[in-house]
Structures are given as structure tokens and as C-alpha cells.
């Protein structure tokens, strides 16, 4: 049985739709898009974890300064403040700069002596807040990271 010219044309047309010449390019580009997106997301997650750790370490260094220096830390009364004691806030800022924390000036440090001021045996709490902005600017994502630590004044 011979094929007619109409059937041959239909077979040729169908063979054009069965061609796989561009399939590998499309699959490769989609795969690369997924790999690059995953790599950027992993990088951003690592930077977020690093920033959180650096913020926590800066709060610990400020607490250590407040614990060791006690009444010499610049506190005259009990309570929480963002402007006093400046020595503890300065210690936290220097520590954050040491850890290459992006913009340390946008960090908020809150030092709290809840009970009787800075007398030995009193509690002191250092809370640090930092607005984290991602490096890859994923759809305007911004998260405020907070680290808080508490201890007793020794001297």
C-alpha cells in the first residue's frame, strides 16, 4: 500500500512536532534557574544565621562588661534605657563592628537593671535589636533580629 502525497505531508508535519532538538536547552535552563535560586537562598540563610550569631555575641560581650564593671558601668538608678549606660552600649557596638555586622548604627541596644540599680548581686539584662536586610533583596524581605541575655553583677 502506497502513501499518498497528503499522507506524506502529514507524516512530515508530525515529525516536526516530535523533534527533540530544543528539549535539552529548555531543560538545562530550567535546571540552572533552580540551582542558582537554591544557591542564593542557601547563601541568604547562612548570612541570616551568621548575623544572628554575631548579634548574640555582641549582646554577651555587653553583658559581660556590665557584670564585671557593675556600678562603674555608668548607671545611677534602676530601670531600662537606650541612652544609659553608654559604656555598655559602646561595648556592644564595638563587638558588633568587630563581627562585621552590616550597619551597626541601626542597632538598638537596651540595658535594663530591673531591681536595685547596679549594686553587686543585681540583675542586668542586655537586649540588642538589629534590622536585617538581605544581600539579594528577596522581594523586600526585612527581619528584625533580637538577642537578649541576662546575668548578675559581680562587683
ABEGO torsion letter per residue (X at the ends): XBBBAAAAAAAAAAAAAABAAAAAAAAAAAAAAAAAAAAAAAAAAAAAAAAAAAAAAAAAAAAAAAAAAEAAAGBABBEBBAAOBAAAAAAAAAAAAAAGBBBAAABBBBBBBABAEABBGBBBBBBBBBBBBBAAGBGGBBBBBBBBBBBBBAX
